[in-house]
């Protein structure tokens, strides 16, 4: 499996669309003659603590920590290729040291 990160959703979907995963009736597939599978994760949202004016974690009335969702900066796609990845995908490949997910 190879992982890709794009700075825009538009560029990611251009390359995904070029894989020919949509048939003439508009049906989407996750496999094709070139790939075993694809997962379009999109922008990853991260939970960050909500801090008070003093920089301390805030809590609700039940003493649960409060968090806010922050949109990630990259649009993520994973692909399992049947052969070599197309050249136009190479510049977007990433190698996270601690990936947030795995595919078995």
C-alpha positions as CSV (number, residue, x, y, z in Angstrom):
1,X,0.0,0.0,0.0
2,X,1.2,3.5,-0.8
3,X,0.1,6.6,1.0
4,X,-0.4,10.0,-0.7
5,X,-1.0,13.5,0.7
6,X,-2.2,16.4,-1.4
7,X,-2.5,20.0,-0.5
8,X,-5.8,20.3,-2.3
9,X,-8.8,18.1,-2.6
10,X,-9.1,19.1,-6.3
11,X,-5.7,17.7,-7.2
12,X,-6.3,14.5,-5.3
13,X,-9.6,13.9,-7.1
14,X,-8.1,14.7,-10.5
15,X,-5.7,11.8,-10.1
16,X,-8.3,9.5,-8.6
17,X,-10.7,10.3,-11.4
18,X,-7.9,9.5,-14.0
19,X,-7.8,5.9,-12.6
20,X,-11.2,5.2,-14.4
21,X,-13.1,4.0,-11.3
22,X,-16.4,5.4,-12.5
23,X,-18.3,3.5,-15.2
24,X,-20.5,4.9,-18.0
25,X,-23.5,4.8,-15.6
26,X,-21.7,6.8,-12.9
27,X,-21.1,3.9,-10.6
28,X,-17.9,4.1,-8.5
29,X,-15.6,1.2,-7.9
30,X,-12.6,0.8,-5.6
31,X,-10.8,-1.6,-7.9
32,X,-9.7,-1.4,-11.5
33,X,-7.2,-3.0,-13.9
34,X,-4.4,-1.0,-12.3
35,X,-5.3,-1.1,-8.6
36,X,-6.4,-3.7,-6.0
37,X,-8.0,-1.0,-3.9
38,X,-8.2,2.7,-3.0
39,X,-9.3,4.5,0.1
40,X,-9.9,8.3,-0.2
41,X,-9.6,9.5,3.4
42,X,-9.9,13.2,2.7
43,X,-8.8,15.8,5.2
44,X,-8.0,14.3,8.5
45,X,-9.5,16.0,11.5
46,X,-7.6,16.1,14.7
47,X,-8.9,16.6,18.2
48,X,-7.0,19.4,20.1
49,X,-7.6,20.4,23.7
50,X,-9.6,23.6,24.3
51,X,-7.4,25.7,26.6
52,X,-8.4,28.6,28.9
53,X,-6.7,32.0,29.1
54,X,-3.9,30.5,31.2
55,X,-3.2,27.7,28.7
56,X,-4.8,25.0,30.9
57,X,-7.1,22.3,29.6
58,X,-10.8,23.1,30.0
59,X,-13.5,20.7,31.2
60,X,-17.3,20.4,31.0
61,X,-19.7,20.2,34.0
62,X,-19.0,16.5,34.3
63,X,-15.3,17.0,34.4
64,X,-14.7,15.6,30.9
65,X,-11.9,17.4,28.9
66,X,-13.1,19.6,26.1
67,X,-11.7,19.3,22.6
68,X,-12.1,21.1,19.3
69,X,-11.8,19.5,15.8
70,X,-9.2,21.0,13.6
71,X,-9.1,20.2,9.9
72,X,-5.8,18.8,8.7
73,X,-3.8,20.5,6.0
74,X,-3.5,17.5,3.6
75,X,-6.1,15.5,1.6
76,X,-5.1,11.8,2.0
77,X,-5.5,8.8,-0.3
78,X,-4.2,5.3,0.0
79,X,-3.8,3.0,-3.0
80,X,-2.8,-0.6,-3.4
81,X,-1.3,-0.8,-6.9
82,X,-1.2,-4.0,-9.0
83,X,2.0,-2.8,-10.6
84,X,4.1,0.4,-10.4
85,X,2.4,3.6,-9.4
86,X,1.9,6.1,-12.2
87,X,4.6,8.8,-12.4
88,X,2.2,11.6,-11.7
89,X,1.4,10.1,-8.2
90,X,5.1,9.9,-7.1
91,X,5.5,13.5,-5.9
92,X,2.5,13.0,-3.5
93,X,3.7,9.8,-1.9
94,X,4.4,10.1,1.9
95,X,6.0,7.8,4.4
96,X,4.4,8.6,7.8
97,X,6.4,7.3,10.8
98,X,3.3,6.8,12.8
99,X,0.4,6.3,10.4
100,X,-3.1,6.9,11.9
101,X,-4.4,3.8,10.2
102,X,-3.4,0.5,8.5
103,X,-5.0,-1.7,5.9
104,X,-4.7,-5.5,6.3
